[in-house]
Amino acid sequence: MLSEHIVLTFLTYFPAYAFLGWCLEVVYASVNTGKFVNRGFLNGSVCPIYGFGAVLFILFLNPIADNLPLLFLASVIIASLLELVGGYILEKLFHMRWWDYSQEPFNIGGYICLKFSLMWGLAGVFLIKIIQPMIAKILEHLPTLPVTIIISIFYLILLTDVLITVIAIAHLNRDLQQVHELSRMIRRGSDTLAENLGNFAVDASEKFDSHKDELTETLSTEIETLMAHQKRIRARILKAFPNAKHQTEKKALENLRKRYETYKTFKKK
């Protein structure tokens, strides 16, 4: 049955291409930054969007594998739709944009752009004509039982990783709200002190010293608490996606990113 074929294809090839996609992202990021960056959305060595994309390529492009122009065009369309829909869904779910092509010419909403769509088109041709036949041939010669066990373990680990990452991002959004609220509190205190200073010069001066100490102590406590609860997962996510943008807390995200860097530098000392 067609449905069984789709499920079997997904379960078989998703792990391999999710891993290969992660390798590609790591190499690309490392070349650009000059250092190792775990670019995966998840903590493990996988990029699920590559796994989904490869499975879609295999299912839809194999019948037209001998028509190179059509194969390339279909690869561009499938990859672009996946990146567009995936980017939109991730932003709505987590209130953050994980990649942004707004600075690239011929982009759509910053989710996709012509340059990368053409690159995905070439990747689709390369996958169908070269990579997929090799992987299929390797799997054909492997014993069924060990492969089944390995794939089952992979999906168990993947599910756990997804749950951990979702929880970490939820905490990251909470931290952003804390940073934002802390900034609002400081601004509110500053406005109050300024108003009192204008009306009661002497009293305001005394209140300023009092409130300044209180605000400084509160700020110090909040930062210490915030840093004490920073998980390695959240730090890795921010490092992996240096251009990620939050829907509502853009400034707070940048402040939190700087505090991660400051905290990391301090820990090294």
Legacy VTK file of the C-alpha trace (Angstrom):
# vtk DataFile Version 3.0
C-alpha trace
ASCII
DATASET POLYDATA
POINTS 269 float
0.000 0.000 0.000
1.055 3.572 -0.693
0.701 4.671 2.941
2.897 1.798 4.126
5.512 2.689 1.524
5.556 6.327 2.706
5.870 5.348 6.370
8.614 2.811 5.655
10.534 5.301 3.518
10.307 7.944 6.245
11.337 5.624 9.081
14.253 4.253 7.077
15.797 7.361 5.543
14.894 10.170 7.945
17.637 9.277 10.492
20.391 9.080 7.874
19.577 12.404 6.227
18.852 14.204 9.494
22.397 13.282 10.548
23.950 14.186 7.178
22.093 17.512 7.276
23.532 18.215 10.711
27.023 17.498 9.362
26.408 19.901 6.488
25.219 22.648 8.842
28.192 22.174 11.161
30.671 22.349 8.279
28.954 25.453 6.826
28.853 27.252 10.196
32.402 26.238 11.099
33.770 27.542 7.797
31.941 30.845 8.267
32.857 31.349 11.934
36.211 29.581 12.108
35.118 27.449 15.068
32.902 24.470 15.816
29.210 25.286 16.229
26.544 22.676 16.986
24.063 24.091 14.503
21.240 21.676 15.143
17.932 22.925 16.511
18.045 19.889 18.779
20.897 18.863 21.069
21.717 15.639 19.255
23.570 15.330 15.984
20.475 15.723 13.828
18.690 18.423 11.823
15.112 17.177 11.385
14.282 19.593 8.567
16.938 17.906 6.397
15.439 14.516 7.190
11.972 15.704 6.184
13.329 17.341 3.045
15.262 14.266 1.945
12.247 11.998 2.445
10.093 14.361 0.368
12.765 14.356 -2.341
12.873 10.557 -2.370
9.086 10.184 -2.494
8.376 12.820 -5.143
11.538 13.065 -7.233
12.484 9.468 -7.930
9.873 9.154 -10.714
11.448 12.121 -12.561
15.080 11.306 -11.778
15.989 11.017 -15.471
14.676 14.488 -16.342
17.371 16.787 -14.942
15.687 20.172 -15.627
12.424 18.982 -14.081
14.306 17.319 -11.213
16.099 20.568 -10.420
12.919 22.678 -10.610
10.957 20.260 -8.433
13.805 20.229 -5.887
13.729 24.021 -5.695
9.961 24.054 -5.162
9.856 21.277 -2.544
12.809 22.619 -0.526
11.529 26.200 -0.647
8.034 25.190 0.503
9.500 23.112 3.330
11.752 25.952 4.489
8.930 28.492 4.204
6.353 26.414 6.083
8.909 25.112 8.600
10.238 28.583 9.386
6.730 29.986 9.797
5.579 27.156 12.087
8.708 27.334 14.262
8.293 31.093 14.661
4.642 30.756 15.657
5.344 27.921 18.081
8.402 29.398 19.816
7.976 33.127 19.029
11.442 33.199 17.516
12.755 33.305 13.956
15.565 30.764 13.694
16.870 31.893 10.293
16.349 35.153 8.460
17.045 35.869 4.791
15.684 39.416 4.919
19.044 40.816 3.829
19.196 38.505 0.818
17.732 39.644 -2.530
14.528 38.018 -3.779
13.419 36.736 -0.378
9.899 35.955 0.794
9.240 37.116 4.331
12.841 36.357 5.248
11.978 32.644 5.353
13.317 31.741 1.913
15.434 33.457 -0.738
16.409 32.779 -4.321
20.071 32.009 -3.579
19.397 29.240 -1.102
16.427 27.902 -3.050
18.723 27.384 -6.043
21.284 25.729 -3.769
18.599 23.359 -2.444
17.703 22.610 -6.062
21.259 21.503 -6.765
21.288 19.560 -3.506
18.127 17.721 -4.551
19.674 16.668 -7.849
22.862 15.547 -6.076
20.852 13.588 -3.507
18.638 11.745 -5.987
21.352 10.996 -8.547
24.288 10.171 -6.263
23.649 10.035 -2.493
20.354 8.158 -2.339
21.405 5.251 -4.584
24.505 4.768 -2.430
22.577 4.796 0.861
19.857 2.509 -0.518
22.479 0.014 -1.684
24.215 0.052 1.714
20.945 -0.544 3.574
20.078 -3.442 1.267
23.205 -5.312 2.383
22.726 -4.693 6.111
20.912 -7.268 8.290
17.337 -6.233 9.026
17.249 -6.833 12.793
20.255 -4.650 13.799
19.054 -1.853 11.506
15.572 -2.018 13.057
17.014 -1.872 16.574
19.270 1.082 15.723
16.407 2.988 14.078
14.133 2.325 17.079
16.795 3.633 19.484
17.272 6.679 17.244
13.603 7.641 17.389
13.481 7.101 21.149
16.457 9.432 21.622
14.986 11.896 19.120
11.680 12.074 20.999
13.518 12.693 24.274
15.668 15.360 22.640
12.595 17.129 21.223
10.940 17.241 24.654
14.103 18.570 26.320
14.596 21.232 23.638
10.984 22.410 23.784
11.233 22.774 27.567
14.540 24.649 27.233
13.073 27.104 24.706
10.057 27.652 26.944
12.468 28.560 29.749
14.398 30.794 27.373
11.225 32.742 26.616
10.616 32.988 30.350
14.118 34.386 30.833
13.485 36.957 28.107
10.353 38.086 29.920
12.332 38.381 33.151
14.953 40.541 31.442
12.218 42.690 29.926
10.414 43.101 33.258
13.693 43.947 34.980
14.391 46.662 32.409
10.887 48.067 32.859
11.354 48.130 36.631
14.627 50.043 36.324
13.116 52.540 33.868
10.079 53.004 36.099
12.288 53.582 39.128
14.425 56.032 37.166
11.340 58.011 36.036
10.007 58.170 39.585
13.336 59.399 40.922
13.593 62.018 38.217
10.100 63.337 39.000
10.826 63.495 42.718
14.107 65.226 42.007
12.312 67.998 40.163
9.767 68.565 42.939
11.774 67.892 46.048
15.469 68.415 45.441
16.781 67.476 48.853
14.357 64.633 49.611
14.755 63.270 46.116
18.500 63.127 46.562
18.110 60.962 49.659
15.485 58.806 47.954
17.763 58.419 44.959
20.530 56.986 47.105
18.076 54.654 48.802
16.413 53.511 45.602
19.733 53.266 43.817
21.020 50.815 46.389
17.765 48.881 46.271
17.746 48.760 42.483
21.407 47.805 42.348
20.863 45.013 44.837
17.752 43.817 42.964
19.573 43.935 39.645
22.504 41.994 41.050
20.190 39.366 42.564
18.179 39.011 39.366
21.287 38.585 37.236
22.778 36.052 39.639
19.507 34.122 39.718
19.181 34.303 35.957
22.704 33.073 35.348
22.369 30.347 37.959
19.433 28.902 36.006
20.936 29.159 32.548
21.033 25.702 31.124
23.653 24.498 28.728
20.895 23.741 26.238
19.708 27.352 26.050
23.253 28.637 25.695
23.859 26.178 22.867
20.663 27.189 21.069
21.602 30.871 21.133
25.103 30.019 19.941
23.795 27.762 17.189
21.445 30.445 15.873
23.308 33.766 16.269
20.852 35.508 13.932
17.715 34.219 15.639
15.138 36.929 16.295
12.339 36.983 18.873
8.887 38.150 17.776
8.323 40.547 20.679
11.452 40.550 22.864
14.141 41.497 20.331
16.086 43.772 22.694
15.752 41.363 25.607
17.090 38.560 23.431
20.172 40.594 22.533
20.717 41.484 26.197
20.381 37.864 27.209
22.784 36.788 24.450
25.369 39.310 25.707
24.929 38.081 29.264
25.537 34.509 28.142
28.781 35.640 26.501
29.821 37.658 29.562
29.009 34.755 31.861
30.938 32.323 29.648
33.979 34.623 29.625
33.773 34.992 33.408
33.579 31.213 33.898
36.710 30.733 31.781
38.619 33.041 34.117
LINES 1 270
269 0 1 2 3 4 5 6 7 8 9 10 11 12 13 14 15 16 17 18 19 20 21 22 23 24 25 26 27 28 29 30 31 32 33 34 35 36 37 38 39 40 41 42 43 44 45 46 47 48 49 50 51 52 53 54 55 56 57 58 59 60 61 62 63 64 65 66 67 68 69 70 71 72 73 74 75 76 77 78 79 80 81 82 83 84 85 86 87 88 89 90 91 92 93 94 95 96 97 98 99 100 101 102 103 104 105 106 107 108 109 110 111 112 113 114 115 116 117 118 119 120 121 122 123 124 125 126 127 128 129 130 131 132 133 134 135 136 137 138 139 140 141 142 143 144 145 146 147 148 149 150 151 152 153 154 155 156 157 158 159 160 161 162 163 164 165 166 167 168 169 170 171 172 173 174 175 176 177 178 179 180 181 182 183 184 185 186 187 188 189 190 191 192 193 194 195 196 197 198 199 200 201 202 203 204 205 206 207 208 209 210 211 212 213 214 215 216 217 218 219 220 221 222 223 224 225 226 227 228 229 230 231 232 233 234 235 236 237 238 239 240 241 242 243 244 245 246 247 248 249 250 251 252 253 254 255 256 257 258 259 260 261 262 263 264 265 266 267 268
